[in-house]
């Protein structure tokens, strides 16, 4: 890495940068907005997500927070990171001996507590006694992100099955046939919403004689993906003013995880 500053653990490696740079070139090198090095702008974005700082707390040896924020918004609005996730997921699945597009997926949701920044759009979940936002997400059997969106915490996961199933099929070119879910998605309405998208919704139930912690088949995969995301301190709570930004931050976090795995494959092949 060619930089005059001391690198941070969140900095992108040379191998990772070679994989993602084609997706981040939104304009010519001589454009006015390209006064800052793109790699350093991307490192600034990763720093914000990984360590959970406010934009205005950007370290002085990285580009200014306004430059990092503005370029990050351009990338988010252009859908750059969704494209990265789609392509890297296919590469990692092929490397694992699977088809590029999945036929099965796992769906679940988690609640992120609200903060003063996100409180105006927060909802209260009476079952979990939390006020905040609910992240609805689907992953493949390797834990890679397929689709997600954010609602207030008081929105029932059953009601979001249809929109999420539609987003799932758009992300996978309609290849998904079966989705596993927990008992929170029980009922005829979520099953019907999934069928309208060509998906069979299968509920994984707890054993009747449950005693203590029980590891449910398939269900642990999406829980592990949630745990991967919470390694990024910015994603422990909902610090974003807009729900779309919170969703984008999660997508970027999965980009980082998948980039690392893809870079390892690149290193092993050389």
PLY file of the C-alpha trace (Angstrom):
ply
format ascii 1.0
element vertex 270
property float x
property float y
property float z
element edge 269
property int vertex1
property int vertex2
end_header
0.00 0.00 0.00
1.45 3.34 -1.08
0.56 5.94 1.56
2.44 8.48 3.63
0.42 7.78 6.76
0.44 4.83 9.10
-2.26 2.40 7.94
-5.35 1.57 10.01
-6.59 -2.02 10.47
-9.71 -1.04 8.50
-7.72 0.04 5.42
-8.35 -1.88 2.22
-5.49 -4.15 1.14
-3.86 -4.05 -2.28
-5.62 -7.28 -3.31
-9.00 -6.02 -2.07
-8.54 -2.69 -3.82
-7.77 -4.39 -7.14
-11.11 -6.19 -6.88
-13.32 -3.24 -5.95
-11.79 -0.30 -7.84
-13.68 -1.02 -11.11
-16.99 -0.52 -9.25
-16.01 2.83 -7.72
-14.95 4.74 -10.84
-17.98 6.95 -11.33
-16.21 9.80 -13.13
-13.02 10.69 -14.99
-9.78 11.16 -13.08
-9.63 14.87 -13.98
-13.14 15.61 -12.64
-13.39 18.29 -9.95
-14.71 15.76 -7.43
-11.61 13.59 -7.90
-9.27 15.95 -6.05
-8.94 13.26 -3.36
-7.55 9.77 -3.84
-10.42 7.30 -4.22
-8.66 4.67 -2.16
-8.29 7.05 0.75
-11.94 8.07 0.47
-12.94 4.40 0.59
-10.63 3.86 3.57
-12.39 6.75 5.31
-15.78 5.16 4.73
-14.56 1.83 6.07
-13.11 3.58 9.12
-16.48 5.19 9.91
-18.34 1.88 9.69
-15.76 -0.27 11.45
-15.14 2.01 14.44
-18.51 3.72 14.71
-17.31 7.33 14.70
-19.32 10.38 13.67
-18.51 11.71 10.21
-17.06 14.88 11.72
-14.67 12.79 13.85
-12.74 11.61 10.78
-9.00 11.28 11.62
-6.91 14.16 10.35
-4.65 11.92 8.26
-7.61 10.78 6.14
-9.46 13.07 3.70
-11.88 15.57 5.23
-15.17 14.17 6.47
-17.10 16.20 3.91
-15.12 14.67 1.04
-15.55 11.13 2.40
-19.25 11.65 3.08
-20.02 13.20 -0.30
-18.20 10.50 -2.25
-19.79 7.79 -0.09
-23.22 9.19 -0.93
-22.38 9.08 -4.65
-21.37 5.42 -4.36
-24.50 4.55 -2.35
-26.86 6.38 -4.70
-25.27 4.71 -7.74
-25.77 1.21 -6.26
-22.05 0.43 -6.42
-21.98 -1.74 -3.32
-25.01 -3.82 -4.30
-23.19 -4.64 -7.54
-20.06 -5.62 -5.61
-22.05 -7.90 -3.30
-23.76 -9.58 -6.26
-20.54 -10.33 -8.14
-18.44 -11.31 -5.12
-21.18 -13.62 -3.89
-21.12 -15.46 -7.22
-17.32 -15.77 -7.12
-17.30 -17.08 -3.54
-20.12 -19.53 -4.23
-18.35 -20.93 -7.29
-15.15 -21.27 -5.26
-17.13 -23.24 -2.66
-18.40 -25.65 -5.32
-21.90 -24.17 -5.54
-23.92 -22.58 -8.32
-23.37 -18.86 -8.87
-26.97 -18.05 -7.94
-28.57 -19.73 -4.89
-31.78 -21.75 -4.93
-32.24 -21.59 -1.14
-32.00 -18.75 1.37
-32.62 -17.91 5.02
-34.69 -14.95 6.23
-34.74 -13.20 9.60
-34.77 -9.78 11.23
-33.03 -8.02 14.10
-33.74 -4.82 16.00
-31.23 -2.00 16.34
-31.92 0.40 19.19
-32.61 3.97 18.18
-30.41 6.98 18.90
-31.17 10.73 18.84
-30.31 10.70 15.12
-32.79 7.94 14.21
-35.41 8.42 16.92
-37.89 10.25 14.69
-38.49 7.14 12.56
-38.14 4.52 15.31
-40.86 2.11 16.40
-41.42 0.12 19.57
-41.37 -3.68 19.53
-43.48 -4.83 22.47
-42.29 -8.43 22.30
-38.62 -7.56 22.64
-39.21 -4.31 24.53
-36.96 -2.32 22.26
-37.43 0.98 20.45
-35.56 1.33 17.20
-35.39 0.00 13.66
-35.82 -3.52 12.35
-33.40 -4.90 9.77
-35.00 -7.56 7.55
-32.40 -9.65 5.75
-31.95 -12.75 3.64
-28.68 -14.63 3.15
-27.60 -17.70 1.20
-26.45 -20.93 2.83
-22.90 -19.55 3.10
-24.12 -16.48 4.99
-23.59 -14.05 2.11
-25.99 -11.13 1.80
-28.82 -11.44 -0.71
-31.28 -8.67 0.14
-32.23 -6.40 3.04
-34.35 -3.43 3.98
-35.13 -1.40 7.11
-38.46 -0.62 8.81
-39.50 0.73 12.22
-39.20 -1.94 14.92
-42.96 -2.23 15.35
-43.41 -3.61 11.82
-44.21 -7.32 11.83
-41.79 -9.52 9.91
-44.74 -11.34 8.33
-45.85 -8.15 6.61
-42.38 -7.65 5.15
-42.11 -11.14 3.65
-43.51 -10.03 0.29
-41.26 -6.99 -0.32
-38.20 -8.90 0.88
-39.01 -11.92 -1.30
-39.39 -9.62 -4.30
-36.03 -7.96 -3.57
-34.50 -11.42 -3.10
-35.61 -12.59 -6.53
-34.39 -9.37 -8.13
-30.96 -9.85 -6.55
-30.69 -13.48 -7.69
-32.39 -13.29 -11.10
-35.32 -15.31 -9.72
-33.26 -18.38 -8.82
-34.44 -18.84 -5.21
-37.04 -21.58 -4.73
-36.95 -22.24 -0.97
-36.55 -19.90 2.01
-36.13 -21.04 5.61
-37.54 -18.89 8.42
-38.26 -19.06 12.13
-41.68 -19.27 13.79
-42.07 -15.51 13.57
-43.04 -16.00 9.92
-45.75 -18.58 10.59
-49.11 -18.02 8.91
-50.87 -18.05 5.58
-50.10 -14.44 4.61
-46.27 -14.69 4.58
-46.51 -18.08 2.85
-48.78 -16.59 0.19
-46.54 -13.55 -0.26
-43.56 -15.85 -0.80
-45.47 -18.06 -3.27
-46.34 -15.02 -5.36
-42.60 -14.64 -5.94
-42.16 -18.34 -6.75
-40.74 -19.18 -3.31
-41.70 -21.88 -0.82
-41.49 -20.63 2.76
-40.45 -23.37 5.20
-40.71 -22.72 8.95
-38.05 -24.24 11.21
-39.70 -24.85 14.55
-38.31 -25.23 18.04
-38.45 -28.72 19.57
-41.49 -29.10 21.81
-39.35 -30.33 24.68
-36.96 -27.39 24.49
-34.63 -27.03 27.45
-31.92 -24.37 27.33
-30.22 -23.23 24.12
-31.11 -25.18 20.98
-29.17 -24.77 17.72
-31.76 -24.81 14.95
-30.85 -26.23 11.53
-30.18 -23.54 8.89
-31.38 -20.78 11.22
-27.94 -20.30 12.75
-26.55 -19.18 9.38
-28.45 -15.88 9.29
-27.73 -15.31 12.99
-24.04 -15.67 12.23
-24.39 -13.11 9.43
-25.97 -10.66 11.88
-23.03 -11.28 14.21
-20.58 -10.55 11.39
-22.28 -7.20 10.81
-22.15 -6.21 14.48
-18.36 -6.39 14.42
-18.77 -2.97 12.84
-19.50 -0.56 15.69
-21.51 1.76 13.48
-24.06 -1.06 13.06
-24.53 -1.93 16.74
-27.27 0.73 17.00
-29.18 2.83 14.48
-27.09 5.99 14.18
-28.45 7.04 10.76
-31.01 9.73 10.01
-32.32 7.81 6.98
-33.35 4.15 6.83
-31.78 3.85 3.38
-28.40 4.89 4.81
-28.63 2.23 7.53
-29.35 -0.40 4.87
-26.43 0.85 2.75
-24.08 0.72 5.74
-24.94 -2.95 6.25
-24.35 -3.65 2.57
-20.91 -2.00 2.78
-20.08 -4.07 5.86
-20.81 -7.25 3.91
-18.73 -5.91 1.02
-15.78 -5.75 3.43
-16.29 -9.32 4.61
-16.66 -10.69 1.10
-13.74 -8.66 -0.23
-11.46 -10.22 2.36
-12.53 -13.74 1.41
-12.22 -13.03 -2.31
-8.77 -11.48 -1.82
-7.67 -14.62 0.01
-8.77 -16.68 -3.00
-6.81 -14.34 -5.27
-3.70 -14.73 -3.12
-3.98 -18.51 -3.04
-4.28 -18.74 -6.82
-1.09 -16.77 -7.47
0 1
1 2
2 3
3 4
4 5
5 6
6 7
7 8
8 9
9 10
10 11
11 12
12 13
13 14
14 15
15 16
16 17
17 18
18 19
19 20
20 21
21 22
22 23
23 24
24 25
25 26
26 27
27 28
28 29
29 30
30 31
31 32
32 33
33 34
34 35
35 36
36 37
37 38
38 39
39 40
40 41
41 42
42 43
43 44
44 45
45 46
46 47
47 48
48 49
49 50
50 51
51 52
52 53
53 54
54 55
55 56
56 57
57 58
58 59
59 60
60 61
61 62
62 63
63 64
64 65
65 66
66 67
67 68
68 69
69 70
70 71
71 72
72 73
73 74
74 75
75 76
76 77
77 78
78 79
79 80
80 81
81 82
82 83
83 84
84 85
85 86
86 87
87 88
88 89
89 90
90 91
91 92
92 93
93 94
94 95
95 96
96 97
97 98
98 99
99 100
100 101
101 102
102 103
103 104
104 105
105 106
106 107
107 108
108 109
109 110
110 111
111 112
112 113
113 114
114 115
115 116
116 117
117 118
118 119
119 120
120 121
121 122
122 123
123 124
124 125
125 126
126 127
127 128
128 129
129 130
130 131
131 132
132 133
133 134
134 135
135 136
136 137
137 138
138 139
139 140
140 141
141 142
142 143
143 144
144 145
145 146
146 147
147 148
148 149
149 150
150 151
151 152
152 153
153 154
154 155
155 156
156 157
157 158
158 159
159 160
160 161
161 162
162 163
163 164
164 165
165 166
166 167
167 168
168 169
169 170
170 171
171 172
172 173
173 174
174 175
175 176
176 177
177 178
178 179
179 180
180 181
181 182
182 183
183 184
184 185
185 186
186 187
187 188
188 189
189 190
190 191
191 192
192 193
193 194
194 195
195 196
196 197
197 198
198 199
199 200
200 201
201 202
202 203
203 204
204 205
205 206
206 207
207 208
208 209
209 210
210 211
211 212
212 213
213 214
214 215
215 216
216 217
217 218
218 219
219 220
220 221
221 222
222 223
223 224
224 225
225 226
226 227
227 228
228 229
229 230
230 231
231 232
232 233
233 234
234 235
235 236
236 237
237 238
238 239
239 240
240 241
241 242
242 243
243 244
244 245
245 246
246 247
247 248
248 249
249 250
250 251
251 252
252 253
253 254
254 255
255 256
256 257
257 258
258 259
259 260
260 261
261 262
262 263
263 264
264 265
265 266
266 267
267 268
268 269
